[in-house]
């Protein structure tokens, strides 16, 4: 006879008076109370022969959390994709990889939210069928692995852009980024395809559930999970620590070099001739073809470039850190249970680890908006809420003014040749 926890009984029957020492009740005991007779009939099918299931209030809380995070995540990541493709100037190599990451996060929510929520309320039957079992097993792995490789791609791209700026002119291009992203998705689609075959609906005396054809103690099963864990989590994390350490060292070295250069050239700068045009953030363009004298410091230009690069690196490093922290609890549990004689999967830990995964997939758009001024401005432009205050963007070109399809910008016509590092600086 199935037992029902006292907490569940009091949740649906708040007027019921139970002794303080009562922890669980049999269904027959519930029938003795008229106000809980309906609950007894409902609980007969949902509880089944398995005494361990989520309390009702926990199911409601988990459903609310999963649903809210899914909505926030899908909407936020769709906005990231829209901003990059709709707002002029947002298509950069780094942003292309962020679009791939956003697409992976959206796919993860679409593939996991329905099953996770259904598991909370339907415990004795898998409602999506054999095809649904295969697809809802395959798509989450596809989303997870493409996310991991997209993060690896933008980490390497920033490493090349900062540590090897001259080579970055030819390596870190939008065209190459799109080719790499296509390769990532093609590889992951093929790599994860075995899950379409391995996933199957299993039936027993308690009902049906989506599982795998390989048993947990099968070495093929262990090899798959062990290889996936190290290839897409452990090894990348070690590489990220090395790469971001090298990036931090390079930025620090460039900062020291900049301070020395600034002292040797003085802080007053030099007077240069310029052609000045301006554009308002509300879309109104005011072009003034005039030549004026103004003060410009070499240190000021480099300082702006350094600040831009630092903000990008901090934002991307935070994305990597959030990914590592949020995925660690669940991946560690899966890896442990793949080799342990006795499974360790308490309900509270499963809830905690899965919530962290949902948070990871939903929080990236918020990180971009908080840490990137360019993304904030792009979101404002997308929603038509840009300030009417006139702002200036400056682009330096050695030897002349490059046309930009008639778009007005503040252009500084420098009479001296710029260094390769300055002229190839990529701004995020």
N, C-alpha and C positions, 0 to 999 in steps of 0.2 A: 504494500500500500504506500502510495506516494505521500510524502510529508510536505507541508507548506509552512514557511517561516512565520513566526508571530508578527514580524514587521510587515509582511505582505498582507496578512489578515487585517491588521489595524489600519493599513493604508486604504483598503477598500471598505472596511467596516469600522469606521472611527468610533461608533457608539458602543462597540462591543467591549465588555469588561473582561479582561483576561488576568489570571493570577500572575504575579511578577516573575515566578519561576518557570513559566511556560515559554519555551523557545520555539517549538514546532507543534503543528496540529495535523492529525490525519484528516483525510477528506470526510470520513465518517463522523468525526467530531464536529466538523463544520456544519453538517446537516442538522445537528442538534440546535443550531442557532438560526432562526427564521431570517434574520437580516443578512445572513451570509450564505443562505442556501444557493443563491444565484452564483456566488463566487465559487462554491464547491463544484457546481456543474461545469463552469468555465475552466476551472483549474484542472479538472480531470484529464483533459486532452493536452493542455499545455505543459503540465508537470511531467506526465508520463511516468516511467519507472525511474527516471533519473532525478535524484534529490537535489542535485547541484544546478542551479540556474540563477539568472540575475533577478534580484528583487525588483518589484514593479517600479518603485521610485527611482532606482538606479537606471532602469531601462528608459524612463522618461528623460532623466538628466542626460544620459548618453545620446539619446536620439536628438535632443535639442542641441547638444554640443556638436555632434557630427553634422547635423543639418546646417547649423549656422556657419561652421568652418567651411563646409563645402560651398555654400552660397558666396561667402566672402572670397574664398579662394578662386572660384571659377570667374566671378565678376572681375576681381582684381587682376587676374592674369590675362583675361580677355582685353582689359583696358591697357595693359602693358603692350600686348601685341598690336592693338589699334593705334596707340600713341607712336610706336616706332614706325609704323607704315604710313600713318596719316600726317604726322607733324613733320614739316621740312627740317632737314638737318639731323634727324634722329637715327637714320640708317648708318650705323658704324659697325665695324667688325665685332666689337664687344657687345653692342646691343643686339646683333643678330644671334649671338649665343644666348643672350638673355631671353630672346623670343623663343628659342628652342627649349629653354628651361621652363618658360611659362606654358608652352604647349604641353610639355611633359606633365606639369603639375595639374593642368586642366584634365588631361587624360586620366591621371591617377584618381581624381575626384569622381569622374564619370564612371570609372571601373570599380571603385571600392565603396563609395557611399551607399549605393543600393543594397549591396550584399551585407555590409556592416550593420545597416539599420534593420534589414530583414532578420538577421541573426538574433537581434535583440527581442523580437516579438514572435518569431516562428521557429520554435526549437526542435520540432520533430519532423520537419519536411523541408527539402530544398526546392524552392518555388521557381527557379529559373531554368530547370531542365538540363539535359546533357550539353546542349550547345552553349547555354549560359554558363555552365560550370567551366567549360573549356575557355570561353572568351574572358570571363571574369577572373580566371587564373592567369591567363596569358597577358592581358593588358596591364595589370599592375606591375608585373615584372618588366614589361616593355617600358612603362613610364619611369620606373625606378632607375633602370640602367641608362636610359637616355638622359635622365637628369644628372646622373653621376658623370657621364661622358661630356655633357654640355658644360658642367662646372669645370671639368678638367681642361676643356678647350679654351674657355675664357681665361683661366688661370695661366695657361701657357702663352696665350696671346698677349696678356698684360706683361708677362715676364719678358717676352721678346721686345715688346714696345718700349719698355723702360730700360732694360739692360742692354739691348742692342738696337738703338733707335735708327741707325742708318739702314741696317738690314730690314727693319720693320717696314720701311717704305715699300718694299717689294713683297714681303711675306704677309704682313697683316693688312690684307685688303678685304673689301666687302665680298668680292667675287670668290676669293679663296675661302672666306668664312662660310659662305653658302654651300660651297662644295664639301667642306668638312662636315657641316651639319647634315647634308644629304647622306654622306657616308656614315655618320653616327646612327642615323635612323635606319638606314638599310642594314647595317651590321646588327643592330639590336633586334630588328624584326626577324632576321634569320636566326640569330643566336638564341632568342627566346621561343622560337617556334616549337621546340619539343614539348613545351607546356600544353600546347593544344592537344597533344596525344596523351600526355601523362595524366592530365586532369580527368576525373571521372566521378560520376554520382554513385556513391556506395549506399547500400541499404542493409539495415539490420533490424533487430527486434524493437529498437527505439525509433525507427523512422529512416529517413534518407538524409544524406549530407554530401557536399562536394569535397572530394579528397583526391589523393594521388594513387596511381596504380602501384607505385613502389612503396613498400613498407618503410617505416622509419629506421629499422635496423639494417636495411639493404645498403650495401656499400656504394651502389650507383647513386642512390638518393643522397648519401653523405657526401660523395664526391661533388655532386652538382651544387649542393648548398655551400660546401666548404670552398669550392672554386669561385662561386658567385660572391661570397662574402669577402674573400681576399681580393679578387679582381676589381670589384666595384666599390669597395669600402676601405679595407685596411691599407692596401698598396697606395691608392690615391691619397689617403690622408697623410701618409708619410711623405709623399712627393709634395703635397701642398705645404707642409711645414718647411721643407727645404726650399721650395720655390719662393714662398712669401718671405722667408728669411733672407734670401738673396735679393729680392726686390727691396726690402727694407734697408738692407746694407747699401744698395746702389743709390737709393733716394737720399740716404744720409750722407753718402760720399759726395753726391751732386750738390747737396745743400752746403757742405763745407766749401766745395769749390766755388759755389756761387757767392758765398760770403767773402772769400778771398778776392774774387773778381770784382765784386762791388766796391771793396775798399780800394783796390788799385785804380779803378776808373773814377772814383769819387761818387758822391750821391746826388750831384746836381744835374747830371745827364748832359745832353746836348740839344741844340735847337735844330729841328728838322722841318722840311717842307712837306705838306700833306694835302691830300684831296679828301674832303670831309663830306660824307652824306649820312643821313640818319633815317631811322624808321621807328615808328611808334609801335608799342606792343599791341595796340588795338587795331593794327592793320594799316593805319594811315602812314604814307611815306612822304617825307619831306626831303628833297634832294637839293643840296646847295653846292654848286660847283665853284668852290672858292679855294684859294690857297692862303694858308695862314701859318704863323709861326707858333709853335707850342713846345712845351718841355716834355721830353720823354726820357726815361731812364732805362738803361739796359737791365738794371737790377729789378725794376718794376715789372718789365715784361717777363723776365725769368721767374719772378716771384709768383705772378699769376699762373704761369704754366706749372710751376712746382705745386702750388696749392691745388690746381685742378687734378694733377696726377695723384697727389696724396689722397684726395677725397675719393677718387675712383678706386684706388687700391684698398682703402679702408672699407668701402662699401662691399666690394667683391670678397674681401677677406671675411667680413661679417656673414655674407651669404654662405661661404664655405663652413664657417664655424657653426652656424645654425643647423646646416645640413648634417654635420658630424654629430652634434649633440643630440638632435632630435631623432636620428636614426639609430644611435648606439643602443638604447635599451631593448628595442624590438629585435634588432639583428643579433645582439648578444644572447637573447632568450632563444631564438631560433637555432643558433649555432650550438648552444648548450644542449637543447633538447634533441638535436640531431645525433648526439653521442652519449647522452646520459642514459643510464639504465631506467631511471624513474623520471618521468616528465616533471618539469617545474613550470607551471603556468597558472599562478593564482589569478583570480578574476580582477583584482585591483591592479595588478601589474599589467595585464593585457589592456585594460582600460587606459591606464596611464601611458603606456608605450604607444598605443594607436592614436591617442589624442595628440601626442608630441609629433607624430608623423603628419597628421592633418594640419597641425600648426605650422610645420615646416613648409608644406605646400601652399599655405595661405598667406604666409607672412612676407614673402619676397617682394610683392608689389609695395607693401608698406615700407620696407627697408629702402627701396629705390626712391620713394617719395620723400622719406625723411633725410636721407644722406646725399641725394643728388639734386643740386639746384637745377640742373638741366632737365631732369625728369619732372620736377615740380612745375617749371615753366611750361613744359610740354603738356602736362595734364591740364594746366590752366588754359592753354591755347585750345586744347581739344574741347573743353567745355565752354569756350568763349568767355572766360572770366579773367582775361589778362588785364593788368593795370593799364590805365590810359597814360601813365607816365612814360615819357620818352626814354628809351634805353639805347645803349650803343654796344655793338659787337665789333671787335677789332680783329682783322686778319692781316698778317704781314706777308708780303710777297717780295722776294728779292728782284729788284730791277723794274717793277712795274705793277699795274693794277689789273687783276684778272677779273673778267666779267663773270657774273653769277646770274645769268638770265634776267638781268634788269633789276634784281632785288637790291635794295639799297642797304649798304653796310657802311660802317666806318672803316675807311681804308687808309692806311698809313703808307705813303709812298716813301720808302726808305732809299736814301742815296748811297748807302753802303751795303756791301754784300753780307747777308746773314750766314751764320754757321749752319751746317747741315742739321745739327741737333735742334736748333731753334725753328728752322723752316719745316721740319717734319714732325713737330710735336702734335700728337693727336689729342684733341680735347673731347672729353666725355660729356 
